[in-house]
Amino acid sequence: MKNNVRVERAIHRMTQAQLAERIGVSRQTINAIESGKYVPSTVLALKMSVVFNKPVNELFSLEEQD
Amino acid sequence: MNYSYLFPPVFKKIGWVLFVIFAVLNVLWMTGDIEGLLPACKVFSIWPDEGKFIMTNDDWTDEICIVGMILSLLFITFARLKQEDEYTINLRMKSMAWAVKGYGLIIIIATLFIYGFNWLYVMLLSVYLIFFLFIIKFYYELEKFRKEASREE
């Protein structure tokens, strides 16, 4: 799965720490999500969707191997 | 996220203090240095050497050592991190699975290659093994994750 979290974060001029605090996770978890090492839960994806005001499937998309 | 099954973070420190105390007591008990430290007294037993569900005479040294050690390991294992989130919960689950598999493998190897009273001795020690495996795996992976994630931005 790939994501645009880093791009959206840059658009909204947010640091990883700020985003982490907004959605209730650690900065390291945001880093892991952005680098594709961790797939967030539905709840977390929805929280990001609310923060960035974008639908979930504009933030996350499936890849061939998925 | 529901963390109700985890103890408050302070339990990790309490657990480590108790672990040191009961680790020393366990070593002294297993080497026979504190055998018979407490006087035998009547205790309720579900399954003693003879009979069932009866009062029997027992010295509580071994019970205190084992129960104290397991409690300390339970506290360390299930103490919530100061910053617990869904990633660390996921890591806990993976570490627990690894610990159970590792435990099974070690018991199989011990059963195949260790015999007699030595095997019973190893089985007694194996009571604590699954906790050690989890704690080592979980905290090692957590430290690795934090170092890797802190380097990038």
Backbone of each chain as ProteinMPNN parsed JSONL, in Angstrom:
{"seq_chain_A": "MKNNVRVERAIHRMTQAQLAERIGVSRQTINAIESGKYVPSTVLALKMSVVFNKPVNELFSLEEQD", "coords_chain_A": {"N_chain_A": [[0.845, -1.194, 0.0], [0.501, 2.256, -0.778], [1.043, 5.716, 0.242], [0.04, 9.186, 0.636], [0.71, 10.72, 2.747], [2.935, 12.172, 3.641], [3.134, 14.151, 1.711], [0.669, 15.473, 1.979], [0.973, 16.397, 4.554], [3.014, 18.216, 4.214], [1.731, 20.056, 2.583], [-0.113, 21.07, 4.348], [1.617, 22.242, 6.046], [2.632, 20.915, 8.357], [4.417, 19.425, 11.03], [5.816, 16.147, 11.683], [5.527, 15.608, 14.359], [3.468, 17.337, 15.106], [1.299, 16.385, 13.645], [1.171, 13.859, 14.749], [0.449, 14.418, 17.359], [-2.091, 15.5, 16.929], [-3.584, 13.313, 16.089], [-3.193, 11.435, 18.015], [-1.012, 9.594, 18.261], [2.442, 8.335, 18.319], [5.329, 10.246, 17.212], [7.131, 8.644, 15.892], [5.491, 6.633, 14.936], [4.034, 7.966, 12.944], [6.131, 8.481, 11.21], [6.773, 5.837, 10.518], [4.428, 5.124, 9.159], [4.458, 6.926, 6.977], [6.787, 6.108, 5.675], [5.976, 3.716, 4.736], [6.295, 1.478, 6.32], [4.476, 0.693, 8.147], [1.055, -0.142, 8.291], [-1.666, 1.84, 8.912], [-4.473, 1.625, 11.244], [-8.018, 1.475, 10.476], [-9.363, 3.415, 11.899], [-7.318, 5.231, 12.507], [-6.578, 6.033, 9.943], [-8.91, 7.279, 9.154], [-8.935, 9.384, 10.941], [-6.748, 10.835, 10.014], [-7.763, 11.533, 7.571], [-9.738, 13.311, 8.351], [-8.188, 15.339, 9.509], [-6.648, 16.229, 7.287], [-8.629, 16.828, 5.572], [-9.404, 15.266, 3.406], [-10.585, 12.528, 1.371], [-10.209, 9.106, 2.513], [-9.249, 7.304, 0.559], [-7.805, 8.971, -1.047], [-5.647, 9.475, 0.365], [-4.488, 7.004, 0.92], [-3.541, 4.216, -1.083], [-3.928, 1.138, -2.944], [-1.354, -1.17, -3.92], [0.134, -3.103, -6.66], [1.011, -5.637, -5.607], [-0.661, -5.894, -3.422]], "CA_chain_A": [[0.0, 0.0, 0.0], [1.262, 3.512, -0.746], [0.278, 6.809, 0.823], [0.454, 10.568, 0.367], [0.657, 11.424, 4.04], [4.03, 13.154, 3.713], [2.778, 15.262, 0.806], [-0.431, 16.225, 2.614], [1.533, 17.053, 5.737], [3.775, 19.372, 3.71], [0.731, 21.028, 2.102], [-0.707, 21.699, 5.525], [2.729, 22.774, 6.851], [2.618, 20.258, 9.67], [5.533, 18.512, 11.31], [5.362, 14.816, 12.076], [5.13, 15.682, 15.77], [2.166, 18.014, 15.197], [0.295, 15.443, 13.154], [1.095, 12.774, 15.739], [-0.324, 14.896, 18.515], [-3.482, 15.713, 16.507], [-4.333, 12.06, 15.948], [-3.008, 10.595, 19.209], [0.016, 8.537, 18.151], [3.793, 8.881, 18.49], [5.958, 10.763, 15.983], [7.747, 7.498, 15.221], [4.427, 5.912, 14.209], [3.785, 8.751, 11.721], [7.287, 8.201, 10.363], [6.628, 4.466, 10.006], [3.321, 5.142, 8.182], [4.912, 7.65, 5.787], [7.794, 5.334, 4.94], [5.369, 2.471, 4.29], [6.675, 0.338, 7.165], [3.339, 0.322, 8.992], [-0.259, 0.2, 7.734], [-2.47, 2.264, 10.055], [-5.817, 1.066, 11.377], [-9.072, 2.255, 9.811], [-9.639, 4.594, 12.742], [-6.227, 6.197, 12.333], [-6.684, 6.55, 8.565], [-10.054, 8.205, 9.149], [-8.508, 10.591, 11.673], [-5.894, 11.585, 9.081], [-8.69, 12.058, 6.565], [-10.393, 14.479, 8.96], [-7.164, 16.385, 9.678], [-6.244, 16.761, 5.977], [-9.866, 17.119, 4.85], [-9.343, 14.514, 2.146], [-11.09, 11.152, 1.562], [-9.16, 8.137, 2.868], [-8.616, 6.705, -0.619], [-6.857, 9.918, -1.671], [-4.441, 9.426, 1.203], [-3.921, 5.65, 0.847], [-3.982, 3.459, -2.259], [-3.371, -0.211, -3.035], [-0.335, -1.433, -4.945], [-0.037, -4.375, -7.406], [1.184, -6.834, -4.771], [-1.735, -5.987, -2.433]], "C_chain_A": [[0.876, 1.238, 0.0], [0.388, 4.635, -0.194], [0.87, 8.173, 0.477], [0.522, 11.39, 1.641], [1.728, 12.503, 4.121], [3.708, 14.386, 2.881], [1.703, 16.136, 1.459], [0.068, 16.996, 3.831], [2.292, 18.308, 5.329], [2.81, 20.463, 3.246], [0.134, 21.792, 3.272], [0.34, 22.265, 6.475], [2.717, 22.233, 8.283], [3.883, 19.444, 9.831], [4.955, 17.144, 11.675], [4.832, 14.845, 13.515], [3.744, 16.306, 15.919], [1.045, 17.082, 14.739], [0.082, 14.327, 14.173], [0.227, 13.184, 16.922], [-1.813, 15.046, 18.154], [-4.268, 14.414, 16.5], [-4.029, 11.037, 17.05], [-2.074, 9.405, 19.044], [1.392, 9.178, 18.357], [4.335, 9.381, 17.151], [6.573, 9.611, 15.194], [6.713, 6.693, 14.433], [4.1, 6.636, 12.908], [4.902, 8.489, 10.723], [7.166, 6.822, 9.716], [5.524, 4.383, 8.953], [3.795, 5.78, 6.882], [5.911, 6.84, 4.979], [7.281, 3.958, 4.537], [5.707, 1.25, 5.124], [5.508, -0.135, 8.021], [2.046, 0.772, 8.323], [-1.169, 0.59, 8.895], [-3.831, 1.57, 10.085], [-6.807, 1.969, 10.651], [-9.33, 3.542, 10.579], [-8.573, 5.659, 12.528], [-6.274, 6.833, 10.946], [-7.814, 7.573, 8.479], [-9.696, 9.51, 9.873], [-7.638, 11.461, 10.773], [-6.757, 12.247, 8.021], [-9.378, 13.33, 7.078], [-9.397, 15.635, 9.063], [-6.826, 17.044, 8.339], [-7.442, 17.127, 5.103], [-9.844, 16.497, 3.443], [-9.945, 13.14, 2.376], [-9.927, 10.199, 1.808], [-8.479, 7.585, 1.611], [-7.843, 7.717, -1.469], [-5.574, 9.976, -0.853], [-3.725, 8.081, 1.059], [-4.439, 4.943, -0.4], [-3.266, 2.112, -2.31], [-2.323, -0.282, -4.129], [-0.605, -2.788, -5.587], [-0.023, -5.585, -6.48], [0.103, -6.956, -3.681], [-2.91, -6.777, -3.016]], "O_chain_A": [[1.889, 1.279, 0.699], [-0.838, 4.528, -0.163], [2.03, 8.293, 0.083], [0.404, 12.615, 1.608], [1.475, 13.607, 4.603], [3.973, 15.516, 3.291], [1.809, 17.362, 1.49], [-0.373, 18.115, 4.094], [2.225, 19.335, 6.005], [3.041, 21.648, 3.486], [-0.094, 22.999, 3.197], [0.011, 22.714, 7.573], [2.781, 22.977, 9.261], [4.366, 18.84, 8.873], [3.76, 17.009, 11.94], [3.835, 14.201, 13.843], [2.944, 15.869, 16.746], [-0.013, 17.004, 15.363], [-1.047, 13.906, 14.424], [-0.603, 12.419, 17.413], [-2.686, 14.756, 18.972], [-5.449, 14.386, 16.848], [-4.539, 9.917, 17.025], [-2.308, 8.338, 19.612], [1.506, 10.389, 18.544], [3.855, 8.984, 16.089], [6.536, 9.609, 13.964], [7.029, 6.134, 13.382], [3.908, 5.993, 11.876], [4.65, 8.297, 9.533], [7.423, 6.658, 8.523], [5.661, 3.659, 7.967], [3.562, 5.236, 5.803], [5.894, 6.873, 3.749], [8.047, 3.125, 4.053], [5.45, 0.119, 4.71], [5.543, -1.24, 8.563], [1.937, 1.903, 7.849], [-1.425, -0.232, 9.775], [-4.278, 1.003, 9.088], [-6.472, 3.087, 10.26], [-9.492, 4.613, 9.995], [-8.883, 6.842, 12.387], [-6.036, 8.031, 10.797], [-7.686, 8.602, 7.815], [-10.107, 10.595, 9.462], [-7.775, 12.685, 10.769], [-6.507, 13.386, 7.623], [-9.571, 14.291, 6.334], [-9.729, 16.776, 8.74], [-6.726, 18.268, 8.255], [-7.275, 17.675, 4.013], [-10.214, 17.126, 2.452], [-9.833, 12.615, 3.484], [-8.804, 10.448, 1.371], [-7.26, 7.415, 1.599], [-7.286, 7.352, -2.504], [-4.547, 10.466, -1.321], [-2.495, 8.027, 1.073], [-5.617, 5.047, -0.74], [-2.158, 1.959, -1.796], [-2.385, 0.438, -5.125], [-1.465, -3.538, -5.125], [-0.903, -6.444, -6.541], [-0.032, -8.019, -3.076], [-3.921, -6.969, -2.34]]}, "seq_chain_B": "MNYSYLFPPVFKKIGWVLFVIFAVLNVLWMTGDIEGLLPACKVFSIWPDEGKFIMTNDDWTDEICIVGMILSLLFITFARLKQEDEYTINLRMKSMAWAVKGYGLIIIIATLFIYGFNWLYVMLLSVYLIFFLFIIKFYYELEKFRKEASREE", "coords_chain_B": {"N_chain_B": [[-8.17, 3.971, 21.403], [-8.159, 0.933, 23.2], [-6.689, 0.379, 26.183], [-7.141, -1.1, 28.445], [-6.352, -3.576, 29.327], [-3.76, -3.363, 30.0], [-1.282, -2.607, 32.509], [-0.792, 0.384, 34.534], [1.93, 2.683, 33.624], [3.819, 2.878, 35.752], [4.036, 0.38, 36.831], [6.015, -0.952, 35.524], [8.469, -0.161, 36.638], [8.019, -0.991, 39.267], [7.792, -3.689, 38.785], [10.43, -4.339, 37.892], [11.935, -3.829, 40.213], [10.841, -5.731, 41.972], [11.536, -7.962, 40.478], [14.338, -8.094, 40.671], [14.613, -8.598, 43.413], [13.198, -11.065, 43.698], [14.522, -12.643, 41.862], [17.001, -13.019, 43.03], [16.145, -14.362, 45.331], [15.063, -16.645, 44.147], [17.347, -17.833, 43.025], [18.791, -18.405, 45.361], [16.991, -20.172, 46.558], [16.862, -22.26, 44.652], [19.442, -23.199, 44.744], [19.453, -24.273, 47.164], [20.07, -22.818, 49.41], [18.218, -21.425, 50.932], [16.449, -23.25, 51.799], [13.709, -24.416, 53.632], [13.416, -22.053, 54.97], [11.166, -20.798, 55.931], [8.844, -21.806, 58.459], [7.033, -24.917, 58.223], [3.569, -24.967, 57.478], [0.016, -25.364, 57.869], [-1.693, -25.647, 54.858], [-4.202, -25.026, 52.33], [-4.742, -27.464, 49.915], [-5.261, -28.305, 46.54], [-4.343, -30.46, 45.106], [-2.435, -32.408, 46.541], [0.397, -34.622, 47.435], [-0.912, -36.843, 48.472], [-4.329, -37.573, 48.363], [-7.045, -35.173, 47.774], [-8.065, -31.743, 47.655], [-7.51, -30.975, 50.399], [-6.251, -30.019, 53.68], [-2.839, -29.477, 54.028], [0.603, -29.987, 55.065], [3.06, -27.562, 54.459], [6.043, -25.862, 53.407], [6.408, -22.483, 52.729], [8.368, -21.329, 51.151], [9.134, -21.986, 48.45], [6.748, -21.402, 47.08], [6.47, -18.638, 47.523], [8.762, -17.677, 46.215], [8.324, -18.475, 43.487], [5.743, -17.413, 42.836], [6.152, -14.687, 43.411], [8.174, -14.066, 41.553], [6.843, -14.544, 39.111], [4.782, -12.669, 39.288], [6.28, -10.285, 39.225], [7.33, -10.441, 36.655], [5.0, -10.418, 35.159], [4.1, -7.826, 35.699], [6.112, -6.298, 34.448], [5.842, -7.186, 31.809], [3.202, -6.45, 31.086], [3.011, -3.73, 31.58], [1.957, -0.575, 30.627], [3.379, 1.435, 28.047], [4.847, 4.741, 28.315], [4.248, 6.214, 26.116], [1.986, 4.87, 24.452], [0.635, 3.418, 21.569], [-1.234, 2.466, 18.581], [0.692, 1.246, 17.064], [2.602, 0.248, 18.869], [0.993, -1.543, 20.247], [0.495, -3.379, 18.221], [3.093, -4.247, 17.901], [3.442, -5.491, 20.365], [1.71, -7.676, 20.1], [2.924, -9.095, 18.001], [5.372, -9.669, 19.206], [4.537, -11.264, 21.307], [3.549, -13.474, 19.923], [5.929, -14.374, 18.78], [7.323, -15.016, 21.118], [5.79, -17.135, 22.133], [6.107, -19.052, 20.117], [8.88, -19.356, 20.194], [9.165, -20.309, 22.803], [7.836, -22.791, 22.608], [9.549, -24.1, 20.813], [11.986, -24.184, 22.266], [11.221, -25.781, 24.446], [10.676, -28.165, 23.133], [13.226, -28.814, 22.125], [14.61, -29.063, 24.555], [13.225, -31.22, 25.679], [13.884, -33.252, 23.918], [16.651, -33.503, 24.217], [17.448, -33.375, 26.894], [17.465, -35.178, 29.923], [15.962, -37.114, 32.678], [16.24, -35.98, 36.099], [17.325, -33.55, 35.491], [15.831, -32.657, 33.346], [13.393, -32.105, 34.606], [14.251, -30.003, 36.19], [14.839, -28.111, 34.251], [12.267, -27.774, 33.225], [11.057, -26.58, 35.396], [12.371, -24.11, 35.454], [11.427, -23.208, 33.029], [9.017, -22.103, 33.482], [9.28, -19.395, 33.731], [10.186, -18.687, 31.292], [8.686, -17.864, 28.966], [7.927, -15.26, 29.549], [10.424, -13.947, 29.71], [11.268, -14.225, 27.067], [9.326, -12.71, 25.682], [9.688, -10.116, 26.811], [12.362, -9.52, 26.128], [12.234, -9.616, 23.282], [10.173, -7.715, 22.656], [11.08, -5.228, 23.759], [13.53, -4.986, 22.471], [12.751, -4.774, 19.747], [11.207, -2.473, 19.943], [13.108, -0.532, 20.676], [14.715, -0.607, 18.414], [12.904, 0.281, 16.489], [12.342, 2.864, 17.422], [14.854, 4.073, 17.165], [15.304, 3.91, 14.388], [13.116, 5.36, 13.378], [13.523, 7.823, 14.506], [15.718, 8.74, 13.184], [14.931, 9.419, 10.649], [13.029, 11.934, 8.803]], "CA_chain_B": [[-7.544, 2.661, 21.606], [-8.468, 0.409, 24.507], [-5.519, -0.197, 26.843], [-7.567, -1.498, 29.785], [-5.708, -4.819, 29.754], [-2.388, -3.056, 30.394], [-1.13, -1.929, 33.797], [-0.208, 1.739, 34.41], [3.381, 2.648, 33.351], [4.632, 2.733, 36.964], [4.187, -1.045, 37.133], [7.274, -1.458, 34.939], [9.517, 0.056, 37.646], [7.701, -1.886, 40.387], [8.132, -5.032, 38.3], [11.895, -4.527, 37.875], [12.403, -3.909, 41.607], [10.433, -7.052, 42.461], [12.296, -8.97, 39.731], [15.676, -8.218, 41.266], [14.457, -9.259, 44.723], [12.781, -12.462, 43.573], [15.553, -13.372, 41.125], [17.982, -13.41, 44.051], [15.505, -15.388, 46.18], [14.956, -17.865, 43.352], [18.679, -18.456, 42.923], [19.098, -18.956, 46.688], [16.099, -21.309, 46.792], [17.236, -23.37, 43.757], [20.736, -23.765, 45.173], [19.224, -24.902, 48.464], [20.573, -21.975, 50.499], [17.15, -20.947, 51.815], [15.466, -24.317, 51.978], [13.235, -24.465, 55.014], [13.561, -20.731, 55.6], [9.931, -20.552, 56.663], [8.354, -23.048, 59.07], [5.909, -25.529, 57.522], [2.281, -24.672, 58.107], [-1.122, -26.007, 57.191], [-2.215, -24.864, 53.726], [-5.211, -25.742, 51.565], [-4.159, -27.969, 48.679], [-6.211, -28.939, 45.632], [-3.766, -31.712, 44.62], [-1.156, -32.72, 47.205], [0.908, -35.965, 47.12], [-1.965, -37.824, 48.78], [-5.642, -36.964, 48.55], [-7.379, -33.968, 46.988], [-8.843, -30.713, 48.369], [-7.308, -31.159, 51.838], [-5.223, -29.198, 54.31], [-1.591, -30.235, 54.057], [1.743, -29.226, 55.603], [3.979, -27.105, 53.416], [6.918, -24.716, 53.642], [6.01, -21.554, 51.681], [9.516, -20.683, 50.481], [9.088, -22.129, 46.992], [5.578, -20.68, 46.568], [6.767, -17.197, 47.521], [9.76, -17.423, 45.157], [7.753, -18.621, 42.151], [4.646, -16.444, 42.647], [6.749, -13.354, 43.379], [8.879, -13.901, 40.28], [5.857, -14.442, 38.028], [4.103, -11.36, 39.421], [7.199, -9.231, 38.767], [7.427, -10.542, 35.188], [3.689, -9.966, 34.637], [4.081, -6.36, 35.79], [6.991, -5.75, 33.396], [5.281, -7.56, 30.499], [1.956, -5.782, 30.753], [3.014, -2.306, 31.928], [1.773, 0.283, 29.46], [4.47, 2.383, 27.795], [4.399, 6.121, 28.537], [3.608, 6.598, 24.86], [1.465, 3.645, 23.853], [-0.333, 3.676, 20.49], [-1.604, 1.231, 17.899], [1.905, 0.575, 16.57], [3.207, -0.527, 19.966], [0.074, -2.659, 20.513], [0.8, -4.316, 17.143], [4.405, -4.807, 18.228], [3.213, -6.406, 21.5], [1.083, -8.886, 19.595], [3.944, -9.838, 17.241], [6.381, -10.151, 20.165], [3.914, -12.346, 22.067], [3.529, -14.633, 19.026], [7.322, -14.822, 18.686], [7.682, -15.615, 22.409], [5.109, -18.432, 22.26], [6.769, -19.978, 19.184], [10.22, -19.604, 20.731], [8.976, -21.147, 23.99], [7.541, -24.145, 22.133], [10.764, -24.658, 20.208], [12.964, -24.47, 23.322], [10.73, -26.931, 25.226], [10.863, -29.358, 22.283], [14.665, -29.123, 22.118], [14.967, -29.521, 25.904], [12.636, -32.546, 25.875], [14.592, -34.225, 23.082], [18.072, -33.635, 24.525], [17.744, -33.348, 28.339], [16.72, -36.286, 30.528], [16.031, -37.34, 34.121], [15.907, -34.853, 36.974], [17.747, -32.316, 34.814], [14.702, -32.198, 32.537], [12.438, -31.491, 35.547], [14.854, -28.737, 36.593], [14.639, -27.19, 33.115], [10.819, -27.48, 33.155], [10.767, -25.621, 36.47], [12.85, -22.808, 34.976], [10.661, -22.807, 31.844], [7.852, -21.339, 33.964], [9.541, -17.963, 33.515], [10.817, -18.491, 29.98], [7.879, -17.128, 27.99], [7.985, -13.84, 29.906], [11.736, -13.436, 29.302], [11.301, -14.131, 25.593], [8.517, -11.561, 25.264], [10.296, -8.853, 27.248], [13.558, -9.271, 25.31], [11.821, -9.339, 21.894], [9.382, -6.489, 22.566], [11.88, -4.029, 24.017], [14.55, -4.894, 21.423], [12.086, -4.252, 18.539], [10.779, -1.1, 20.235], [14.301, 0.307, 20.634], [15.129, -0.555, 17.005], [11.9, 1.108, 15.818], [12.512, 4.26, 17.839], [16.119, 4.589, 16.593], [15.118, 4.068, 12.941], [12.126, 6.396, 13.118], [14.065, 9.111, 14.944], [16.743, 9.193, 12.243], [14.325, 9.984, 9.446], [12.045, 12.998, 9.021]], "C_chain_B": [[-7.773, 2.192, 23.034], [-7.231, -0.242, 25.128], [-5.871, -0.777, 28.209], [-6.869, -2.769, 30.262], [-4.245, -4.598, 30.156], [-2.37, -2.366, 31.756], [-0.6, -0.52, 33.558], [1.315, 1.658, 34.263], [4.262, 2.421, 34.588], [4.885, 1.258, 37.318], [5.479, -1.627, 36.56], [8.401, -1.313, 35.967], [9.291, -0.892, 38.828], [8.11, -3.309, 40.016], [9.628, -5.296, 38.349], [12.467, -4.629, 39.293], [12.08, -5.29, 42.177], [11.233, -8.154, 41.771], [13.672, -9.183, 40.344], [15.597, -8.988, 42.592], [14.165, -10.746, 44.538], [13.743, -13.289, 42.727], [16.614, -13.869, 42.101], [17.402, -14.535, 44.919], [15.401, -16.714, 45.441], [16.296, -18.586, 43.248], [19.039, -19.122, 44.262], [18.25, -20.195, 46.974], [16.533, -22.509, 45.946], [18.567, -23.996, 44.139], [20.636, -24.345, 46.571], [19.652, -24.072, 49.651], [19.461, -21.503, 51.444], [16.052, -22.003, 51.945], [15.03, -24.341, 53.425], [13.379, -23.144, 55.749], [12.351, -20.415, 56.455], [9.47, -21.863, 57.283], [7.182, -23.596, 58.262], [4.63, -25.178, 58.256], [1.185, -25.355, 57.296], [-1.607, -25.084, 56.071], [-3.262, -25.703, 53.012], [-4.597, -26.17, 50.236], [-5.225, -28.644, 47.826], [-5.687, -30.326, 45.264], [-2.421, -31.975, 45.271], [-0.686, -34.122, 46.78], [-0.139, -37.047, 47.394], [-3.276, -37.095, 49.005], [-5.87, -35.777, 47.635], [-8.218, -33.045, 47.866], [-8.757, -30.931, 49.883], [-6.301, -30.141, 52.354], [-3.967, -30.055, 54.395], [-0.475, -29.356, 54.613], [2.672, -28.796, 54.485], [4.804, -25.913, 53.88], [6.724, -23.764, 52.466], [7.15, -20.916, 50.894], [9.389, -20.762, 48.959], [7.895, -21.391, 46.387], [5.841, -19.189, 46.469], [7.732, -16.854, 46.393], [9.114, -17.442, 43.774], [6.676, -17.563, 41.893], [5.198, -15.027, 42.554], [7.436, -13.069, 42.063], [7.891, -13.725, 39.13], [5.118, -13.108, 38.086], [4.99, -10.237, 38.884], [7.289, -9.244, 37.24], [6.114, -10.121, 34.525], [3.613, -8.444, 34.621], [4.921, -5.756, 34.664], [6.359, -5.98, 32.028], [4.098, -6.692, 30.124], [1.878, -4.326, 31.213], [2.894, -1.512, 30.636], [3.004, 1.167, 29.305], [3.942, 3.795, 28.056], [3.704, 6.636, 27.277], [3.178, 5.332, 24.119], [0.496, 4.038, 22.739], [-0.541, 2.381, 19.709], [-0.369, 0.507, 17.358], [2.52, -0.302, 17.658], [2.301, -1.705, 20.357], [0.324, -3.766, 19.477], [2.12, -5.022, 17.415], [4.296, -5.806, 19.388], [2.672, -7.742, 20.987], [2.114, -9.747, 18.845], [4.991, -10.434, 18.183], [5.828, -11.32, 20.968], [3.893, -13.618, 21.214], [4.932, -15.231, 18.911], [7.726, -15.552, 19.956], [7.043, -16.997, 22.559], [5.781, -19.465, 21.352], [8.152, -20.369, 19.703], [10.168, -20.536, 21.936], [8.743, -22.603, 23.574], [8.783, -24.832, 21.598], [11.788, -25.054, 21.274], [12.529, -25.671, 24.143], [10.913, -28.228, 24.427], [12.326, -29.791, 22.307], [15.086, -29.683, 23.471], [14.452, -30.943, 26.138], [13.4, -33.612, 25.09], [16.015, -34.482, 23.553], [18.428, -33.639, 26.006], [16.863, -34.382, 29.018], [16.854, -36.321, 32.034], [15.633, -36.116, 34.918], [16.34, -33.53, 36.369], [16.613, -31.746, 33.966], [13.655, -31.511, 33.422], [12.942, -30.11, 35.991], [14.632, -27.682, 35.512], [13.157, -26.809, 33.006], [10.42, -26.473, 34.232], [11.189, -24.214, 36.035], [12.003, -22.293, 33.817], [9.387, -22.048, 32.202], [8.036, -19.852, 33.644], [9.909, -17.641, 32.079], [10.005, -17.619, 29.025], [7.89, -15.62, 28.275], [9.306, -13.223, 29.457], [11.79, -13.232, 27.792], [10.52, -12.915, 25.106], [9.213, -10.246, 25.585], [11.509, -8.517, 26.376], [13.147, -8.853, 23.893], [11.131, -7.987, 21.769], [10.244, -5.257, 22.732], [13.009, -3.859, 23.009], [13.941, -4.267, 20.162], [11.662, -2.807, 18.724], [11.952, -0.135, 20.118], [14.773, 0.485, 19.196], [14.198, 0.383, 16.23], [12.104, 2.583, 16.146], [13.775, 4.86, 17.237], [15.929, 4.862, 15.105], [14.217, 5.25, 12.639], [12.658, 7.762, 13.524], [15.069, 9.667, 13.954], [16.126, 9.897, 11.051], [13.407, 11.14, 9.792], [11.288, 13.23, 7.744]], "O_chain_B": [[-7.602, 2.964, 23.977], [-6.775, -1.286, 24.663], [-4.987, -0.932, 29.052], [-6.799, -3.02, 31.465], [-3.572, -5.528, 30.599], [-3.3, -1.645, 32.118], [-0.024, -0.246, 32.506], [1.931, 0.692, 34.713], [5.337, 1.831, 34.478], [5.841, 0.941, 38.025], [5.979, -2.649, 37.032], [9.197, -2.234, 36.148], [10.228, -1.513, 39.329], [8.695, -4.034, 40.821], [10.055, -6.36, 38.798], [13.375, -5.421, 39.543], [12.932, -5.936, 42.787], [11.572, -9.162, 42.392], [14.116, -10.319, 40.514], [16.389, -9.892, 42.857], [14.816, -11.589, 45.155], [13.779, -14.512, 42.859], [17.069, -15.009, 42.005], [18.075, -15.526, 45.204], [15.62, -17.777, 46.023], [16.361, -19.809, 43.369], [19.527, -20.252, 44.292], [18.738, -21.159, 47.565], [16.573, -23.636, 46.439], [18.799, -25.179, 43.889], [21.621, -24.854, 47.106], [19.611, -24.549, 50.786], [19.719, -21.213, 52.612], [14.884, -21.684, 52.171], [15.856, -24.294, 54.336], [13.455, -23.104, 56.977], [12.464, -19.849, 57.542], [9.68, -22.927, 56.699], [6.419, -22.826, 57.678], [4.6, -25.098, 59.484], [1.412, -25.849, 56.192], [-1.892, -23.907, 56.294], [-3.229, -26.933, 53.07], [-4.01, -25.358, 49.521], [-6.002, -29.458, 48.325], [-6.469, -31.266, 45.121], [-1.379, -31.791, 44.642], [-1.275, -34.739, 45.892], [-0.245, -38.03, 46.659], [-3.331, -36.116, 49.748], [-5.013, -35.418, 46.828], [-8.985, -33.505, 48.712], [-9.775, -31.056, 50.564], [-5.596, -29.49, 51.583], [-4.026, -31.22, 54.788], [-0.591, -28.13, 54.632], [3.032, -29.615, 53.639], [4.332, -25.069, 54.642], [6.858, -24.181, 51.316], [6.91, -20.049, 50.054], [9.515, -19.756, 48.261], [8.007, -20.817, 45.304], [5.492, -18.547, 45.478], [7.546, -15.858, 45.695], [9.33, -16.53, 42.976], [6.692, -16.897, 40.859], [4.759, -14.247, 41.709], [7.31, -11.976, 41.51], [8.078, -12.86, 38.275], [4.857, -12.492, 37.052], [4.516, -9.348, 38.176], [7.32, -8.189, 36.606], [6.126, -9.532, 33.444], [3.128, -7.845, 33.661], [4.49, -4.811, 34.004], [6.341, -5.082, 31.187], [3.989, -6.245, 28.982], [0.793, -3.746, 31.235], [3.629, -1.744, 29.676], [3.6, 1.597, 30.292], [2.733, 4.022, 28.022], [2.725, 7.379, 27.342], [3.905, 4.801, 23.28], [-0.366, 4.893, 22.939], [-0.078, 1.321, 20.128], [-0.384, -0.715, 17.211], [2.909, -1.443, 17.408], [2.802, -2.756, 20.756], [0.36, -4.947, 19.821], [2.256, -6.226, 17.194], [4.97, -6.836, 19.394], [3.132, -8.807, 21.4], [2.171, -10.963, 19.027], [5.442, -11.563, 17.986], [6.557, -12.262, 21.277], [4.181, -14.706, 21.71], [5.098, -16.45, 18.941], [8.391, -16.586, 19.895], [7.681, -17.925, 23.055], [5.999, -20.606, 21.757], [8.545, -21.535, 19.661], [11.001, -21.43, 22.084], [9.362, -23.523, 24.109], [9.037, -26.0, 21.891], [12.386, -26.128, 21.197], [13.362, -26.501, 24.506], [11.264, -29.264, 24.991], [12.635, -30.969, 22.483], [15.831, -30.661, 23.536], [15.15, -31.772, 26.722], [13.543, -34.745, 25.551], [16.548, -35.567, 23.319], [19.584, -33.878, 26.357], [15.667, -34.468, 28.739], [17.721, -35.665, 32.611], [14.803, -35.316, 34.486], [15.775, -32.487, 36.701], [16.443, -30.531, 33.869], [13.099, -30.477, 33.051], [12.16, -29.173, 36.148], [14.291, -26.533, 35.795], [12.831, -25.655, 32.728], [9.558, -25.622, 34.011], [10.45, -23.248, 36.228], [11.87, -21.083, 33.634], [8.756, -21.431, 31.344], [7.077, -19.148, 33.33], [9.944, -16.475, 31.684], [10.553, -16.743, 28.356], [7.865, -14.808, 27.35], [9.329, -12.126, 28.898], [12.284, -12.217, 27.301], [10.98, -12.179, 24.234], [9.315, -9.366, 24.73], [11.67, -7.378, 25.939], [13.647, -7.86, 23.365], [11.461, -7.199, 20.883], [10.153, -4.328, 21.929], [13.412, -2.734, 22.714], [14.52, -3.353, 19.575], [11.74, -2.005, 17.793], [11.823, 0.943, 19.538], [15.18, 1.577, 18.798], [14.655, 1.183, 15.413], [12.048, 3.441, 15.265], [13.778, 6.025, 16.839], [16.336, 5.911, 14.607], [14.511, 6.051, 11.752], [12.271, 8.768, 12.929], [15.269, 10.879, 13.866], [16.697, 10.841, 10.504], [13.04, 11.311, 10.954], [10.405, 14.086, 7.697]]}, "name": "protein", "num_of_chains": 2, "seq": "MKNNVRVERAIHRMTQAQLAERIGVSRQTINAIESGKYVPSTVLALKMSVVFNKPVNELFSLEEQDMNYSYLFPPVFKKIGWVLFVIFAVLNVLWMTGDIEGLLPACKVFSIWPDEGKFIMTNDDWTDEICIVGMILSLLFITFARLKQEDEYTINLRMKSMAWAVKGYGLIIIIATLFIYGFNWLYVMLLSVYLIFFLFIIKFYYELEKFRKEASREE"}
